[in-house]
Amino acid sequence: MIEKSITDTSAMPLSPEALAGLGGGEIAYLRTIRSEDVPRLFPQAPQIAPGLTLFTLHAADGTPIMLTDSREAALANASEHE
């Protein structure tokens, strides 16, 4: 019989600095957002019609990097800037 133990793997809170350092600038993630959220994430962006589904690329620390209307474009940009 194989015995397995369960270990508490509760995540320890990371500081923003520690989170920013994860992956040495090599980790990013993609999010789907509504156009109504654009001004909060990208204050410099022009006004966009409400009700659109858009895609954002974010650094590991949550910093928005890119906004696009194409999931494929966001993934291509992430791959291009590995």
Chimera marker file (.cmm) of the C-alpha trace (Angstrom):
<marker_set name="trace">
<marker id="1" x="0.000" y="0.000" z="0.000" r="1" g="1" b="0" radius="0.5"/>
<marker id="2" x="1.294" y="3.439" z="-0.934" r="1" g="1" b="0" radius="0.5"/>
<marker id="3" x="0.823" y="6.089" z="1.683" r="1" g="1" b="0" radius="0.5"/>
<marker id="4" x="0.505" y="9.714" z="0.637" r="1" g="1" b="0" radius="0.5"/>
<marker id="5" x="0.436" y="12.714" z="2.871" r="1" g="1" b="0" radius="0.5"/>
<marker id="6" x="-1.298" y="15.976" z="2.211" r="1" g="1" b="0" radius="0.5"/>
<marker id="7" x="0.732" y="19.091" z="2.766" r="1" g="1" b="0" radius="0.5"/>
<marker id="8" x="-0.775" y="22.505" z="3.336" r="1" g="1" b="0" radius="0.5"/>
<marker id="9" x="0.101" y="24.425" z="0.200" r="1" g="1" b="0" radius="0.5"/>
<marker id="10" x="-1.728" y="27.618" z="1.105" r="1" g="1" b="0" radius="0.5"/>
<marker id="11" x="-0.186" y="30.423" z="-0.828" r="1" g="1" b="0" radius="0.5"/>
<marker id="12" x="1.756" y="32.946" z="1.154" r="1" g="1" b="0" radius="0.5"/>
<marker id="13" x="0.845" y="36.500" z="0.216" r="1" g="1" b="0" radius="0.5"/>
<marker id="14" x="3.344" y="38.069" z="-2.174" r="1" g="1" b="0" radius="0.5"/>
<marker id="15" x="4.287" y="41.711" z="-2.037" r="1" g="1" b="0" radius="0.5"/>
<marker id="16" x="3.816" y="43.681" z="-5.267" r="1" g="1" b="0" radius="0.5"/>
<marker id="17" x="7.600" y="43.759" z="-5.604" r="1" g="1" b="0" radius="0.5"/>
<marker id="18" x="7.893" y="39.979" z="-5.239" r="1" g="1" b="0" radius="0.5"/>
<marker id="19" x="5.045" y="39.439" z="-7.691" r="1" g="1" b="0" radius="0.5"/>
<marker id="20" x="6.653" y="41.807" z="-10.201" r="1" g="1" b="0" radius="0.5"/>
<marker id="21" x="9.867" y="39.805" z="-9.974" r="1" g="1" b="0" radius="0.5"/>
<marker id="22" x="8.225" y="36.476" z="-10.769" r="1" g="1" b="0" radius="0.5"/>
<marker id="23" x="9.605" y="35.075" z="-13.970" r="1" g="1" b="0" radius="0.5"/>
<marker id="24" x="12.107" y="37.893" z="-14.401" r="1" g="1" b="0" radius="0.5"/>
<marker id="25" x="9.793" y="39.755" z="-16.776" r="1" g="1" b="0" radius="0.5"/>
<marker id="26" x="9.118" y="36.534" z="-18.697" r="1" g="1" b="0" radius="0.5"/>
<marker id="27" x="5.615" y="35.788" z="-17.361" r="1" g="1" b="0" radius="0.5"/>
<marker id="28" x="2.450" y="37.410" z="-18.672" r="1" g="1" b="0" radius="0.5"/>
<marker id="29" x="-1.211" y="36.516" z="-18.801" r="1" g="1" b="0" radius="0.5"/>
<marker id="30" x="-4.168" y="37.255" z="-21.040" r="1" g="1" b="0" radius="0.5"/>
<marker id="31" x="-7.525" y="38.564" z="-19.820" r="1" g="1" b="0" radius="0.5"/>
<marker id="32" x="-10.847" y="39.118" z="-21.516" r="1" g="1" b="0" radius="0.5"/>
<marker id="33" x="-12.402" y="42.467" z="-20.592" r="1" g="1" b="0" radius="0.5"/>
<marker id="34" x="-15.346" y="44.627" z="-21.604" r="1" g="1" b="0" radius="0.5"/>
<marker id="35" x="-14.733" y="47.922" z="-23.373" r="1" g="1" b="0" radius="0.5"/>
<marker id="36" x="-16.241" y="49.695" z="-20.347" r="1" g="1" b="0" radius="0.5"/>
<marker id="37" x="-13.139" y="48.623" z="-18.348" r="1" g="1" b="0" radius="0.5"/>
<marker id="38" x="-10.631" y="50.165" z="-20.776" r="1" g="1" b="0" radius="0.5"/>
<marker id="39" x="-10.398" y="53.653" z="-19.174" r="1" g="1" b="0" radius="0.5"/>
<marker id="40" x="-9.460" y="52.107" z="-15.814" r="1" g="1" b="0" radius="0.5"/>
<marker id="41" x="-6.707" y="49.913" z="-17.264" r="1" g="1" b="0" radius="0.5"/>
<marker id="42" x="-5.564" y="52.145" z="-20.137" r="1" g="1" b="0" radius="0.5"/>
<marker id="43" x="-6.386" y="55.776" z="-19.243" r="1" g="1" b="0" radius="0.5"/>
<marker id="44" x="-4.556" y="57.037" z="-22.344" r="1" g="1" b="0" radius="0.5"/>
<marker id="45" x="-6.678" y="54.941" z="-24.738" r="1" g="1" b="0" radius="0.5"/>
<marker id="46" x="-9.221" y="56.699" z="-26.947" r="1" g="1" b="0" radius="0.5"/>
<marker id="47" x="-12.899" y="56.299" z="-26.130" r="1" g="1" b="0" radius="0.5"/>
<marker id="48" x="-14.196" y="52.895" z="-27.229" r="1" g="1" b="0" radius="0.5"/>
<marker id="49" x="-17.810" y="51.962" z="-27.902" r="1" g="1" b="0" radius="0.5"/>
<marker id="50" x="-19.460" y="50.152" z="-24.977" r="1" g="1" b="0" radius="0.5"/>
<marker id="51" x="-20.332" y="46.469" z="-25.112" r="1" g="1" b="0" radius="0.5"/>
<marker id="52" x="-17.226" y="45.199" z="-26.904" r="1" g="1" b="0" radius="0.5"/>
<marker id="53" x="-15.191" y="42.186" z="-25.816" r="1" g="1" b="0" radius="0.5"/>
<marker id="54" x="-11.476" y="42.989" z="-25.792" r="1" g="1" b="0" radius="0.5"/>
<marker id="55" x="-8.271" y="41.257" z="-24.721" r="1" g="1" b="0" radius="0.5"/>
<marker id="56" x="-5.489" y="42.576" z="-22.513" r="1" g="1" b="0" radius="0.5"/>
<marker id="57" x="-2.005" y="41.255" z="-21.981" r="1" g="1" b="0" radius="0.5"/>
<marker id="58" x="-0.681" y="41.807" z="-18.440" r="1" g="1" b="0" radius="0.5"/>
<marker id="59" x="2.713" y="41.397" z="-16.784" r="1" g="1" b="0" radius="0.5"/>
<marker id="60" x="2.887" y="38.962" z="-13.847" r="1" g="1" b="0" radius="0.5"/>
<marker id="61" x="2.318" y="41.854" z="-11.428" r="1" g="1" b="0" radius="0.5"/>
<marker id="62" x="-0.899" y="42.855" z="-13.213" r="1" g="1" b="0" radius="0.5"/>
<marker id="63" x="0.512" y="45.810" z="-15.135" r="1" g="1" b="0" radius="0.5"/>
<marker id="64" x="-1.426" y="46.130" z="-18.407" r="1" g="1" b="0" radius="0.5"/>
<marker id="65" x="0.855" y="45.781" z="-21.429" r="1" g="1" b="0" radius="0.5"/>
<marker id="66" x="-1.411" y="45.604" z="-24.453" r="1" g="1" b="0" radius="0.5"/>
<marker id="67" x="-5.053" y="46.048" z="-25.485" r="1" g="1" b="0" radius="0.5"/>
<marker id="68" x="-6.515" y="44.439" z="-28.606" r="1" g="1" b="0" radius="0.5"/>
<marker id="69" x="-9.776" y="43.168" z="-30.048" r="1" g="1" b="0" radius="0.5"/>
<marker id="70" x="-8.119" y="39.911" z="-31.087" r="1" g="1" b="0" radius="0.5"/>
<marker id="71" x="-7.047" y="37.116" z="-28.762" r="1" g="1" b="0" radius="0.5"/>
<marker id="72" x="-4.680" y="35.884" z="-31.457" r="1" g="1" b="0" radius="0.5"/>
<marker id="73" x="-2.987" y="39.300" z="-31.685" r="1" g="1" b="0" radius="0.5"/>
<marker id="74" x="-2.426" y="39.379" z="-27.917" r="1" g="1" b="0" radius="0.5"/>
<marker id="75" x="-0.925" y="35.879" z="-27.950" r="1" g="1" b="0" radius="0.5"/>
<marker id="76" x="1.247" y="36.711" z="-30.960" r="1" g="1" b="0" radius="0.5"/>
<marker id="77" x="2.537" y="39.843" z="-29.222" r="1" g="1" b="0" radius="0.5"/>
<marker id="78" x="3.374" y="37.848" z="-26.097" r="1" g="1" b="0" radius="0.5"/>
<marker id="79" x="5.228" y="35.238" z="-28.152" r="1" g="1" b="0" radius="0.5"/>
<marker id="80" x="7.056" y="37.875" z="-30.175" r="1" g="1" b="0" radius="0.5"/>
<marker id="81" x="8.375" y="39.574" z="-27.031" r="1" g="1" b="0" radius="0.5"/>
<marker id="82" x="9.455" y="36.461" z="-25.134" r="1" g="1" b="0" radius="0.5"/>
<link id1="1" id2="2" r="1" g="1" b="0" radius="0.2"/>
<link id1="2" id2="3" r="1" g="1" b="0" radius="0.2"/>
<link id1="3" id2="4" r="1" g="1" b="0" radius="0.2"/>
<link id1="4" id2="5" r="1" g="1" b="0" radius="0.2"/>
<link id1="5" id2="6" r="1" g="1" b="0" radius="0.2"/>
<link id1="6" id2="7" r="1" g="1" b="0" radius="0.2"/>
<link id1="7" id2="8" r="1" g="1" b="0" radius="0.2"/>
<link id1="8" id2="9" r="1" g="1" b="0" radius="0.2"/>
<link id1="9" id2="10" r="1" g="1" b="0" radius="0.2"/>
<link id1="10" id2="11" r="1" g="1" b="0" radius="0.2"/>
<link id1="11" id2="12" r="1" g="1" b="0" radius="0.2"/>
<link id1="12" id2="13" r="1" g="1" b="0" radius="0.2"/>
<link id1="13" id2="14" r="1" g="1" b="0" radius="0.2"/>
<link id1="14" id2="15" r="1" g="1" b="0" radius="0.2"/>
<link id1="15" id2="16" r="1" g="1" b="0" radius="0.2"/>
<link id1="16" id2="17" r="1" g="1" b="0" radius="0.2"/>
<link id1="17" id2="18" r="1" g="1" b="0" radius="0.2"/>
<link id1="18" id2="19" r="1" g="1" b="0" radius="0.2"/>
<link id1="19" id2="20" r="1" g="1" b="0" radius="0.2"/>
<link id1="20" id2="21" r="1" g="1" b="0" radius="0.2"/>
<link id1="21" id2="22" r="1" g="1" b="0" radius="0.2"/>
<link id1="22" id2="23" r="1" g="1" b="0" radius="0.2"/>
<link id1="23" id2="24" r="1" g="1" b="0" radius="0.2"/>
<link id1="24" id2="25" r="1" g="1" b="0" radius="0.2"/>
<link id1="25" id2="26" r="1" g="1" b="0" radius="0.2"/>
<link id1="26" id2="27" r="1" g="1" b="0" radius="0.2"/>
<link id1="27" id2="28" r="1" g="1" b="0" radius="0.2"/>
<link id1="28" id2="29" r="1" g="1" b="0" radius="0.2"/>
<link id1="29" id2="30" r="1" g="1" b="0" radius="0.2"/>
<link id1="30" id2="31" r="1" g="1" b="0" radius="0.2"/>
<link id1="31" id2="32" r="1" g="1" b="0" radius="0.2"/>
<link id1="32" id2="33" r="1" g="1" b="0" radius="0.2"/>
<link id1="33" id2="34" r="1" g="1" b="0" radius="0.2"/>
<link id1="34" id2="35" r="1" g="1" b="0" radius="0.2"/>
<link id1="35" id2="36" r="1" g="1" b="0" radius="0.2"/>
<link id1="36" id2="37" r="1" g="1" b="0" radius="0.2"/>
<link id1="37" id2="38" r="1" g="1" b="0" radius="0.2"/>
<link id1="38" id2="39" r="1" g="1" b="0" radius="0.2"/>
<link id1="39" id2="40" r="1" g="1" b="0" radius="0.2"/>
<link id1="40" id2="41" r="1" g="1" b="0" radius="0.2"/>
<link id1="41" id2="42" r="1" g="1" b="0" radius="0.2"/>
<link id1="42" id2="43" r="1" g="1" b="0" radius="0.2"/>
<link id1="43" id2="44" r="1" g="1" b="0" radius="0.2"/>
<link id1="44" id2="45" r="1" g="1" b="0" radius="0.2"/>
<link id1="45" id2="46" r="1" g="1" b="0" radius="0.2"/>
<link id1="46" id2="47" r="1" g="1" b="0" radius="0.2"/>
<link id1="47" id2="48" r="1" g="1" b="0" radius="0.2"/>
<link id1="48" id2="49" r="1" g="1" b="0" radius="0.2"/>
<link id1="49" id2="50" r="1" g="1" b="0" radius="0.2"/>
<link id1="50" id2="51" r="1" g="1" b="0" radius="0.2"/>
<link id1="51" id2="52" r="1" g="1" b="0" radius="0.2"/>
<link id1="52" id2="53" r="1" g="1" b="0" radius="0.2"/>
<link id1="53" id2="54" r="1" g="1" b="0" radius="0.2"/>
<link id1="54" id2="55" r="1" g="1" b="0" radius="0.2"/>
<link id1="55" id2="56" r="1" g="1" b="0" radius="0.2"/>
<link id1="56" id2="57" r="1" g="1" b="0" radius="0.2"/>
<link id1="57" id2="58" r="1" g="1" b="0" radius="0.2"/>
<link id1="58" id2="59" r="1" g="1" b="0" radius="0.2"/>
<link id1="59" id2="60" r="1" g="1" b="0" radius="0.2"/>
<link id1="60" id2="61" r="1" g="1" b="0" radius="0.2"/>
<link id1="61" id2="62" r="1" g="1" b="0" radius="0.2"/>
<link id1="62" id2="63" r="1" g="1" b="0" radius="0.2"/>
<link id1="63" id2="64" r="1" g="1" b="0" radius="0.2"/>
<link id1="64" id2="65" r="1" g="1" b="0" radius="0.2"/>
<link id1="65" id2="66" r="1" g="1" b="0" radius="0.2"/>
<link id1="66" id2="67" r="1" g="1" b="0" radius="0.2"/>
<link id1="67" id2="68" r="1" g="1" b="0" radius="0.2"/>
<link id1="68" id2="69" r="1" g="1" b="0" radius="0.2"/>
<link id1="69" id2="70" r="1" g="1" b="0" radius="0.2"/>
<link id1="70" id2="71" r="1" g="1" b="0" radius="0.2"/>
<link id1="71" id2="72" r="1" g="1" b="0" radius="0.2"/>
<link id1="72" id2="73" r="1" g="1" b="0" radius="0.2"/>
<link id1="73" id2="74" r="1" g="1" b="0" radius="0.2"/>
<link id1="74" id2="75" r="1" g="1" b="0" radius="0.2"/>
<link id1="75" id2="76" r="1" g="1" b="0" radius="0.2"/>
<link id1="76" id2="77" r="1" g="1" b="0" radius="0.2"/>
<link id1="77" id2="78" r="1" g="1" b="0" radius="0.2"/>
<link id1="78" id2="79" r="1" g="1" b="0" radius="0.2"/>
<link id1="79" id2="80" r="1" g="1" b="0" radius="0.2"/>
<link id1="80" id2="81" r="1" g="1" b="0" radius="0.2"/>
<link id1="81" id2="82" r="1" g="1" b="0" radius="0.2"/>
</marker_set>
